[in-house]
Amino acid sequence: MTIGPVIGTKTMVVSPHYLASAAGARILQRGGNAFDAAVAVSATLAVVYPHMTGLGGDAYWLTYSAGEGRVRAYNGSGRSGYGVRRDCYAGESSIPRRGVRSAITVPGMADSWEAVQRQYGRLTLAEVLEPGIGYATDGFPLSPDQHGNSILAGAALSPGAAAVYLPGGKVPRAGGKFVQKQLARTLRTLAAGGRDAFYKGVIAEEISKDMLASGGYLTRDDFADHQGNWVEPISTDYHGHQVYQVPPNSQGFTALMALNILERFNLAEIEHGSFEYYHLLVEALKLSFRDRDQVLTDPEFSSIPLERLLDKQYAMELADSISLRRAAALGSEPVGRDTAYAAVVDGEGNAVSFIQSLYFEFGSGRVAGDTGILLQNRGSFFSLDPSHINTLEPHKRTFHTLMPAMACQAGKPAILYGTQGGEGQPQTQSLLLTRMLHYGMNPQEAVNAPRFVWGRTWGEPTQELKVEKRVAPQVLEELAGAGHLVRQAADYDGIMGHAHAIAIDGNGFRSGGTDPRCDGAAIGW
């Protein structure tokens, strides 16, 4: 396994699929900038990593324009339909996790592509969609990750989706040619007509017609009224870096809270990989999750006290509550983990950190009509309890796990980082950043080092601390002795998610690291 990062003097692209990284590199070589390349990567991932992301899902973006000298955020998440109410699920304890009745939020990805492209891109939308359209039309080698997830979740696919992803009723083999003609046609329509073709034109018409025929709830009006938002990112200062996240409905503030807590401890005196290191990170994150679960929803429906949650004094109070020898008895709700994170930096100093998702693997499991679009099931995370902070209401955004990160130094991007993994995103982000800032690791070393993920997964009654067994046996014993419910995971376990990072050093060199658990690549020059 390669330890050293890929290093470029001017550019860097990282993503969980090598063809998507290559698509971004191609756009940069054609004269596009980081924003053009990022949209190309995003669109290509929607084709070559269809089990994790696609046109039927959402996306969040952190952008840095060298010309403007500032970080901005774009919230590309969709809202529930106007007609989607709790009484649509009368007599049910929760929203179904799969099927057409789980697809209740408008996909926000296509809107986000045009928003980023229009604001900062140099090329046309059609030009940056070209690589993805080519792979959908002519096919590509099916990835091992898609093969594995087809085995895992194939039974959740509707007949229409199974016809695409299980051709001939069989799981396609890794490395075999995979073609998506319907999706290619939809992407060409989008390239020609822009976002309005998706939200106000033939694509919206086809999706809503399919919804009406199959008992779904999204309508033409829901699509026509969708609009993503440019928003001010939230941030905290951490050891000489300003660390940025997308504000709620993203859970990004959770990672900032954890950093504020960790700042109260001297990590320079704590050995990396020790019991103290892992225990401290887990306990800081538990406290952040506790507060997150009490307040996170659409901020247009409920006020979220970010000023208090990100206050340094509050962080000190939380830090003082941590026992350095015992695990706190705290819990959290399971959330989806299947996403795709990527990042791009160009030679002009522009930078984009972004993440996209269908929520579960293959989302709702339903392809909309003849569009080839696999619809997300993100809205299934809404609660049907009217007293719950994240209760289902019409035209509302749900609690969202997606959270790209960017750390700046002296006002310029220094580290772009993120990961697949739902509940694991703030956990792995904390590992990556502390490893790079406190222990001198390069992006690849930080990604490769053993990881953990704490929390309860779907169908499991316990709050486990899953730790890769590469962690020293003595450390695992100490963690268990402190009260953590330790479960050993594989050496490079997929449950840890797919993490990627780019670091920019004082010479301007760009170092890229991609996760050995996925099919990704770092490309720079």
MOHUGI-V293389 format. One record per pair of residues at least 24 apart in sequence whose C-alpha atoms are under 7 Angstrom apart, sorted by the first residue. I is the first residue (numbers start at 1). J is the second residue. D is the distance in whole Angstrom. If there is no record, write none. Layout:
BEGIN
[[I	J	D] [I	J	D]]
END
This chain:
BEGIN
[[3	444	6] [3	445	6] [4	444	6] [4	445	7] [5	442	7] [5	443	6] [5	444	5] [5	511	6] [5	512	5] [5	513	5] [6	511	6] [6	512	5] [6	513	7] [6	522	6] [6	523	7] [6	524	7] [7	509	7] [7	510	6] [7	511	4] [7	512	6] [7	524	6] [8	509	6] [8	510	5] [8	511	6] [8	524	5] [8	525	4] [9	508	7] [9	509	5] [9	510	6] [9	525	6] [10	346	6] [10	347	4] [10	509	7] [10	510	7] [10	525	6] [11	345	5] [11	346	4] [11	347	5] [11	510	6] [11	524	5] [11	525	6] [12	344	6] [12	345	5] [12	346	7] [12	510	6] [12	512	7] [12	522	7] [12	523	6] [12	524	4] [13	343	6] [13	344	5] [13	345	7] [13	522	6] [13	523	5] [13	524	6] [14	342	5] [14	343	5] [14	344	7] [14	500	6] [14	512	7] [14	514	6] [14	521	6] [14	522	4] [14	523	7] [15	341	6] [15	342	4] [15	343	7] [15	500	7] [15	514	7] [15	520	5] [15	521	6] [15	522	7] [16	340	7] [16	498	7] [16	518	6] [16	519	6] [16	520	4] [16	521	7] [17	519	5] [17	520	4] [17	521	6] [18	519	6] [18	520	5] [18	521	5] [20	44	5] [20	45	6] [21	521	6] [21	522	7] [21	523	7] [23	131	6] [25	523	7] [27	128	7] [32	122	6] [32	123	6] [33	121	7] [33	122	7] [33	346	6] [34	344	6] [34	345	6] [34	346	5] [34	350	6] [34	351	6] [34	352	7] [35	116	7] [35	117	6] [35	120	6] [35	121	5] [35	352	7] [36	117	6] [36	121	5] [36	122	7] [36	123	6] [36	128	6] [38	343	7] [38	344	6] [38	352	7] [39	113	6] [39	128	7] [40	128	5] [40	129	6] [43	129	6] [43	132	6] [44	131	6] [44	132	4] [47	132	6] [47	135	7] [47	136	6] [49	146	7] [51	146	6] [51	361	5] [51	362	4] [52	338	6] [52	339	5] [52	340	6] [52	357	6] [52	358	6] [52	361	6] [52	362	6] [53	339	6] [53	340	7] [53	356	6] [53	357	4] [53	358	5] [54	358	7] [54	374	7] [55	107	7] [55	109	6] [55	110	6] [55	373	6] [56	107	5] [56	358	7] [56	373	6] [56	374	5] [56	375	4] [56	376	6] [57	107	5] [57	108	6] [57	109	6] [57	357	6] [57	358	5] [57	375	7] [57	376	5] [58	107	6] [58	108	5] [58	109	5] [58	356	6] [58	357	6] [58	358	7] [59	108	7] [59	109	5] [59	112	7] [59	355	6] [59	356	4] [59	357	7] [60	354	6] [60	355	6] [60	356	6] [60	402	7] [60	403	7] [60	404	7] [61	352	7] [61	353	6] [61	354	4] [61	355	7] [61	404	7] [62	352	6] [62	353	5] [62	354	6] [62	404	7] [63	351	6] [63	352	5] [63	353	6] [64	350	6] [64	351	5] [64	352	6] [65	350	5] [65	351	7] [66	348	7] [66	349	5] [66	350	5] [72	231	7] [72	232	6] [72	233	6] [73	230	6] [73	231	5] [73	232	6] [73	233	5] [73	246	6] [74	229	6] [74	230	4] [74	231	6] [75	228	6] [75	229	5] [75	230	6] [76	108	5] [76	109	6] [76	111	7] [76	112	5] [76	228	5] [76	229	7] [77	107	7] [77	108	5] [77	228	7] [78	105	5] [78	106	5] [78	107	5] [78	108	5] [78	397	6] [79	105	5] [79	106	6] [79	395	5] [79	396	5] [79	397	5] [80	104	5] [80	105	4] [80	106	6] [80	379	7] [80	394	6] [80	395	5] [80	396	5] [80	397	6] [81	105	6] [81	217	7] [81	218	5] [81	222	5] [81	394	6] [81	395	5] [82	222	6] [82	394	5] [82	395	5] [83	217	7] [83	394	6] [84	217	6] [84	393	7] [84	394	5] [85	392	6] [85	393	6] [85	394	6] [86	384	6] [86	392	6] [86	393	7] [93	384	7] [94	383	7] [94	384	6] [95	380	5] [96	380	6] [97	364	7] [97	377	7] [97	380	6] [98	156	7] [98	364	4] [98	365	6] [98	377	7] [99	364	5] [99	365	6] [99	366	6] [100	216	5] [100	364	7] [100	366	6] [101	216	5] [102	364	6] [102	377	5] [102	379	6] [102	380	5] [103	364	6] [103	375	6] [103	376	6] [103	377	5] [103	379	7] [104	217	6] [104	218	6] [104	379	6] [105	378	7] [105	379	6] [106	222	7] [106	223	6] [108	228	7] [110	195	6] [111	195	6] [111	228	7] [112	228	7] [114	195	6] [125	191	6] [126	191	4] [126	192	7] [129	191	7] [133	184	5] [133	187	6] [133	188	7] [136	179	6] [136	180	5] [136	181	6] [136	183	7] [136	184	5] [137	179	6] [137	180	6] [137	181	5] [137	184	5] [138	179	6] [139	177	6] [139	178	5] [139	179	4] [140	177	5] [140	178	5] [140	179	7] [141	175	5] [141	176	5] [141	177	5] [141	178	6] [142	174	5] [142	175	5] [142	176	5] [142	177	6] [142	178	6] [143	174	5] [143	175	6] [143	519	7] [144	174	5] [145	518	7] [147	171	7] [147	172	7] [147	173	6] [147	174	6] [149	361	7] [153	361	7] [156	365	6] [157	365	4] [157	366	6] [158	365	6] [158	366	5] [160	366	7] [160	367	6] [161	365	6] [161	366	5] [161	367	5] [182	370	6] [182	371	6] [182	372	5] [183	371	6] [183	372	4] [183	373	6] [186	371	6] [199	223	5] [199	224	5] [200	224	5] [206	369	6] [207	368	5] [207	369	6] [210	368	6] [210	369	5] [238	263	7] [240	409	7] [241	407	6] [241	408	5] [241	409	5] [242	407	6] [242	408	5] [242	409	6] [243	406	6] [243	407	4] [243	408	6] [244	405	6] [244	406	5] [244	407	6] [245	403	7] [245	404	6] [245	405	5] [245	406	7] [246	403	6] [248	296	7] [248	298	7] [248	299	6] [249	296	7] [249	297	5] [249	298	5] [249	299	6] [249	397	7] [249	398	7] [249	399	5] [249	400	6] [250	399	7] [250	400	5] [250	401	6] [250	402	6] [250	403	6] [251	400	6] [251	401	5] [251	402	7] [251	403	7] [252	403	5] [254	288	5] [254	289	7] [254	292	7] [254	426	7] [255	426	5] [255	430	7] [257	288	6] [257	309	7] [257	310	6] [257	315	7] [258	284	5] [258	285	5] [258	288	6] [260	312	6] [260	315	6] [261	315	5] [261	316	6] [261	318	7] [261	319	5] [264	316	6] [264	319	7] [267	438	7] [268	438	6] [274	475	6] [275	475	5] [275	478	6] [275	479	6] [279	479	7] [280	324	7] [283	322	7] [283	327	7] [283	328	7] [285	427	7] [286	330	7] [289	332	7] [290	332	7] [294	389	7] [295	389	6] [296	399	6] [297	389	6] [297	390	5] [297	398	6] [297	399	5] [298	396	6] [298	397	5] [298	398	6] [298	399	7] [325	482	6] [326	482	5] [326	483	6] [327	482	6] [327	483	5] [327	484	6] [331	463	6] [332	455	6] [332	456	7] [333	456	7] [334	455	7] [334	456	5] [334	457	5] [334	458	6] [335	422	6] [335	423	6] [336	360	5] [336	422	5] [337	420	6] [337	421	4] [337	422	4] [337	423	7] [338	420	6] [338	421	6] [339	420	5] [339	421	7] [340	420	6] [341	418	6] [341	419	5] [341	420	6] [342	500	7] [343	416	7] [353	404	6] [353	405	6] [353	406	7] [353	416	6] [354	404	5] [355	402	6] [355	403	7] [355	404	6] [414	503	6] [414	504	5] [414	505	7] [415	501	7] [415	502	6] [415	503	4] [415	504	6] [416	501	5] [416	502	5] [416	503	7] [417	500	6] [417	501	4] [417	502	6] [418	499	6] [418	500	6] [418	501	7] [419	497	6] [419	498	5] [419	499	4] [419	500	6] [420	497	5] [420	498	5] [420	499	6] [421	496	7] [421	497	5] [424	453	6] [424	496	7] [427	453	7] [443	501	6] [443	502	6] [443	503	7] [443	511	7] [443	512	6] [443	513	5] [444	512	7] [444	513	4] [444	514	6] [447	499	6] [447	500	7] [447	513	7] [447	514	7] [447	515	6] [448	515	7] [451	496	7] [452	496	7] [453	496	6] [468	492	7] [468	493	7] [492	517	6] [493	517	7]]
END
